[in-house]
Structures are given as C-alpha cells and as structure tokens.
C-alpha cells in the first residue's frame, strides 16, 4: 500500500482531504530532522504510476532538456515534463496541484508554497554510469517568477538499487565537516527537504550499476513570494568534501566576482563568450 493513494492512476489525482491530514501527521518528524528539515518516505505513491514513468521515460534529449558534463555534475540530463506522455505529464501536474501543495505546507510548516509551471531545473533526472552530482546548496531565486526557492521533492525510480551502486543522496552539515545521512535512491522512495544557503546535499559517489543502469528520479521544486531587495540571488553553490578530490567550482566563483565588480552588461557579455568557448555539454 502506498503512503499517498492515487484515486485515478491514469491522471495521478490525489484525495485532497486525506493528503492534507497526512501532512499534519509528518510535521514534527520533518521539522525536527538534522541538520536541516527533511524526510524520506518509502512507497510514496502507487507503483503503477512509477511504472508508467519508467515506461515513458525519454529515450533521448529533447529541445528543453539540459545535459551536464563537468567536474561538479557529470553525465546528468534533466527532461522537462511538457515533453512527456499525457499520463506522466498529468502526474507531474498533480504534484503541482493545490491538494498536494496542502500536504507539503502542512508537513513543512511553510505556507504559501508556489509550484513551478516552468519546471526550472525540475522534471525527470537521469545520471548515467560514472556520473555524479557533487555536494551543493541549490540556487535560491526563480528569475522568471521572481520568487524564493524553499523546498525540494525527489521521487526515485530505481528498482533493486543497492548502496554499492553509488548515487545515494548525501545530506551534509552546514559547516561541510561530514555527511549526516545517506539515502539510497530506492524505487518509490520520496525525499523532501527545505532549501537555503547551507542545506548541502548531493550524490557524489559515481553511478556504478553492474548492468549499466542509470540513476533516475523525479525532481520538483517549490517557492514562496518572500523575495525582496535585501536578499541576494545565487546559483548552485558546489562544495568540495574534506579529504576528497572534489573540484572547486571556479566558474561560479568567477561569475559571482564579475557580478559584484563589473557593470551588468559587461558581465553578461563575458559569460556569453566563455560559454561559446566551452561549447555545449555532452
């Protein structure tokens, strides 16, 4: 039996009253977690919905896909839900619906959550053999909606996944001294966590499935209309783990210095030239 029951598996609809109460039931566990509010919930939704996600998972990138292949994020591709099959697209829309938002608000205590219809950075994620995502804090500002990022939701799509296959989600303390928790990306497991400048997380261990299977997940982000002129926007902030060969993200540091000291138009042009010289991610 799933934690969140789907009333119609063709569309992914949830029972509004039931999920609102379930959020209340999880509130204390969520807010009391260390080193920042988070929770892992097994068997989160109906397996039939997740099977549909796997059956309809894209075979190749589309016009809105993003691929990454650099030291901090290797062999990763994200797929925008707008290009998916109707049944899977409907499930994503359900996860952005008011009933599901009520579940998240009651669980986290964060009111006024706003889903992202643009799926900026969200959708299906896939990381192939040898790929990884270094420990980081997420970008905090949605440039189109001009809202503040507050919450991440991940649902894993990996059957019979073992920890030795790599790809476990690591949750680190705010001083980056050590990993507090590792979550294996098992099929049907959902992880929700609050995001801020020190909510460090990632899956830095390279994917090493014996049959070459990729690590796959659903990723959705939620925001609040709490952005104002006192806050500074930042992009993804990668952190090198102590006593590892993790690489410092000098590209981001360079861009932040340019934004601080150069006129905006000059900083933008320098970034455009640098991007052309690097070429597209493979």
Legacy VTK file of the C-alpha trace (Angstrom):
# vtk DataFile Version 3.0
C-alpha trace
ASCII
DATASET POLYDATA
POINTS 282 float
0.000 0.000 0.000
1.295 3.453 -0.914
1.615 6.349 1.516
-0.176 8.720 -0.868
-3.097 6.956 -2.510
-3.785 7.880 -6.120
-7.534 7.977 -6.812
-7.037 7.694 -10.568
-3.773 6.222 -11.766
-4.407 7.457 -15.315
-4.073 11.041 -14.108
-2.274 10.871 -10.773
-5.022 12.616 -8.806
-4.839 12.537 -5.001
-7.523 12.749 -2.309
-7.386 16.357 -1.106
-8.660 15.788 2.437
-6.579 12.667 3.048
-3.246 14.146 1.967
-3.790 17.335 3.974
-4.105 15.256 7.168
-1.086 13.122 6.238
0.988 16.278 6.015
-0.003 17.239 9.565
0.963 13.771 10.789
4.504 14.147 9.413
5.124 17.736 10.572
7.051 17.046 13.789
9.304 14.469 12.153
10.068 16.795 9.270
10.894 19.965 11.200
12.846 18.044 13.848
15.308 16.443 11.432
19.034 17.309 11.483
20.953 19.127 10.098
18.000 20.816 8.351
14.339 19.863 7.905
13.949 16.798 5.680
12.184 13.461 5.444
12.339 10.202 3.482
9.075 8.338 2.827
9.086 4.844 1.325
6.366 3.587 -1.057
5.270 7.174 -1.532
2.851 6.725 -4.450
1.272 3.881 -6.400
3.838 1.650 -8.149
1.664 1.752 -11.285
2.345 5.485 -11.622
6.085 4.938 -11.246
5.985 2.058 -13.726
4.384 4.446 -16.204
7.210 6.910 -15.560
9.762 4.230 -16.399
7.862 3.015 -19.460
7.583 6.550 -20.841
10.997 7.792 -19.718
12.579 9.705 -22.642
14.940 7.748 -24.843
16.855 10.860 -25.946
17.071 14.568 -25.052
14.511 16.991 -26.470
14.620 20.726 -27.163
14.105 21.634 -23.487
16.438 19.024 -21.989
19.627 20.043 -20.237
22.757 17.905 -20.097
25.725 18.443 -17.808
29.221 17.046 -18.052
31.773 18.851 -15.912
33.688 18.146 -12.747
30.810 19.013 -10.408
27.931 17.333 -12.302
28.856 14.520 -14.629
26.692 12.638 -17.189
23.419 14.146 -15.941
20.385 15.057 -18.065
17.113 16.667 -16.991
13.892 16.365 -19.011
11.073 18.927 -18.890
7.676 17.272 -18.214
5.969 19.210 -21.014
7.544 16.781 -23.500
6.365 13.618 -21.711
3.399 11.337 -22.407
-0.054 12.564 -21.270
-0.338 10.139 -18.335
3.095 11.059 -16.948
2.590 14.754 -17.629
-0.693 14.589 -15.686
1.139 13.076 -12.712
3.571 15.992 -12.678
0.658 18.412 -12.847
-0.936 16.643 -9.876
2.254 17.141 -7.858
1.883 20.871 -8.568
-1.828 20.906 -7.625
-3.430 22.611 -4.624
-4.221 19.332 -2.771
-0.594 18.226 -2.966
0.627 21.712 -2.050
-1.550 21.471 1.082
0.193 18.220 2.003
3.608 19.894 1.651
2.568 23.016 3.567
1.169 21.015 6.475
4.234 18.789 6.627
6.851 21.533 6.381
5.058 24.437 8.039
5.941 26.618 5.045
2.785 28.418 3.965
2.102 29.988 0.600
4.085 27.446 -1.405
4.126 28.129 -5.141
4.718 25.333 -7.677
6.878 25.964 -10.724
4.939 25.651 -14.021
8.238 26.210 -15.871
9.921 23.239 -14.138
13.170 25.215 -13.936
15.777 22.503 -13.274
12.997 20.026 -12.474
11.291 17.124 -14.235
12.883 13.748 -14.877
16.561 13.441 -13.911
18.921 10.787 -15.215
22.568 10.195 -14.320
24.467 7.571 -16.294
27.352 5.284 -15.368
30.296 7.230 -13.993
28.106 10.269 -13.385
27.619 12.093 -10.105
26.373 15.333 -8.573
28.727 16.942 -6.070
27.506 18.267 -2.732
25.897 21.684 -3.113
23.285 24.184 -1.982
20.667 24.930 -4.638
20.010 28.170 -6.483
17.664 30.312 -4.398
15.860 32.563 -6.897
13.500 31.875 -9.797
14.349 34.562 -12.380
11.085 34.263 -14.315
8.611 34.211 -11.412
10.875 36.267 -9.114
10.203 34.038 -6.119
12.347 32.347 -3.470
13.121 28.639 -3.586
12.093 26.851 -0.391
11.545 23.152 -0.974
12.827 20.183 -2.999
10.899 16.975 -3.654
12.544 13.868 -5.130
10.936 10.535 -6.023
13.277 7.724 -7.044
12.656 5.338 -9.946
15.424 2.760 -9.406
14.448 -0.872 -8.857
16.518 -3.151 -6.603
19.142 -0.436 -6.131
21.963 -1.203 -3.719
24.121 1.345 -1.917
27.267 -0.007 -3.588
25.842 1.092 -6.947
26.562 4.701 -5.950
24.147 7.587 -6.285
22.974 7.745 -2.664
21.691 11.153 -1.615
24.071 12.606 0.972
22.903 15.209 3.475
25.759 17.252 4.933
26.050 19.566 7.927
26.188 23.308 7.350
29.930 23.500 8.092
30.680 20.803 5.482
32.500 18.738 8.094
30.681 15.494 7.496
27.792 13.598 5.960
24.888 13.303 8.415
22.696 10.916 6.419
22.814 8.789 3.234
19.608 7.868 1.455
19.682 5.062 -1.118
17.619 6.060 -4.203
15.241 3.085 -3.965
12.183 2.697 -6.191
9.220 4.635 -4.766
11.208 6.425 -2.040
10.434 10.138 -1.739
12.720 12.715 -0.132
11.562 16.233 0.724
13.847 18.874 2.222
13.959 22.598 2.872
16.465 24.594 0.854
18.640 27.507 1.924
22.258 28.630 1.634
23.519 25.797 3.865
21.227 22.863 3.009
24.130 20.950 1.483
23.302 17.732 -0.364
24.230 15.739 -3.469
25.009 12.272 -4.782
28.804 12.488 -5.182
29.542 8.748 -5.435
29.696 7.829 -9.157
26.971 5.593 -10.564
28.302 2.056 -10.814
25.376 -0.270 -11.532
26.655 -3.729 -12.601
24.269 -3.754 -15.590
24.946 -0.167 -16.584
21.537 1.061 -15.394
21.283 4.843 -14.896
20.068 6.553 -11.729
16.626 8.059 -12.388
14.380 10.317 -10.357
11.563 12.846 -10.391
12.545 16.305 -9.135
10.192 19.163 -8.262
10.886 22.487 -6.559
8.546 24.814 -4.692
8.817 28.540 -3.911
7.321 31.359 -1.825
6.685 35.010 -2.682
9.125 36.144 0.008
11.873 37.551 -2.210
12.822 41.182 -1.613
15.665 43.598 -2.226
17.518 42.581 0.935
18.256 39.109 -0.448
20.983 38.143 -2.866
20.358 35.580 -5.539
22.913 32.840 -6.068
23.278 29.944 -8.441
24.062 26.383 -7.367
26.859 26.511 -4.776
29.056 23.408 -5.037
31.192 22.453 -2.045
34.267 20.227 -2.007
34.065 17.484 0.611
37.033 17.409 3.000
39.839 14.978 2.127
38.442 14.217 -1.327
39.360 15.101 -4.908
36.211 17.197 -5.375
36.868 20.226 -7.579
36.182 23.816 -6.531
33.659 25.419 -8.877
35.813 28.265 -10.144
33.331 29.097 -12.925
30.660 30.096 -10.412
33.166 31.989 -8.265
34.356 33.917 -11.340
30.797 34.806 -12.343
29.950 35.994 -8.838
33.039 38.233 -8.759
32.093 39.696 -12.137
28.562 40.401 -10.909
29.979 42.187 -7.851
32.539 44.372 -9.597
31.561 44.784 -13.276
28.633 46.593 -14.939
25.849 44.072 -15.658
26.066 44.367 -19.448
29.829 43.711 -19.421
29.472 40.715 -17.067
26.766 39.191 -19.286
28.883 39.550 -22.429
31.911 37.938 -20.792
29.777 34.967 -19.709
28.403 34.562 -23.242
31.920 34.470 -24.708
33.068 31.964 -22.062
30.084 29.723 -22.803
30.843 29.695 -26.529
34.482 28.814 -25.873
33.475 25.876 -23.635
30.959 24.556 -26.146
27.778 22.612 -25.275
27.725 19.980 -22.545
27.911 16.434 -23.846
LINES 1 283
282 0 1 2 3 4 5 6 7 8 9 10 11 12 13 14 15 16 17 18 19 20 21 22 23 24 25 26 27 28 29 30 31 32 33 34 35 36 37 38 39 40 41 42 43 44 45 46 47 48 49 50 51 52 53 54 55 56 57 58 59 60 61 62 63 64 65 66 67 68 69 70 71 72 73 74 75 76 77 78 79 80 81 82 83 84 85 86 87 88 89 90 91 92 93 94 95 96 97 98 99 100 101 102 103 104 105 106 107 108 109 110 111 112 113 114 115 116 117 118 119 120 121 122 123 124 125 126 127 128 129 130 131 132 133 134 135 136 137 138 139 140 141 142 143 144 145 146 147 148 149 150 151 152 153 154 155 156 157 158 159 160 161 162 163 164 165 166 167 168 169 170 171 172 173 174 175 176 177 178 179 180 181 182 183 184 185 186 187 188 189 190 191 192 193 194 195 196 197 198 199 200 201 202 203 204 205 206 207 208 209 210 211 212 213 214 215 216 217 218 219 220 221 222 223 224 225 226 227 228 229 230 231 232 233 234 235 236 237 238 239 240 241 242 243 244 245 246 247 248 249 250 251 252 253 254 255 256 257 258 259 260 261 262 263 264 265 266 267 268 269 270 271 272 273 274 275 276 277 278 279 280 281
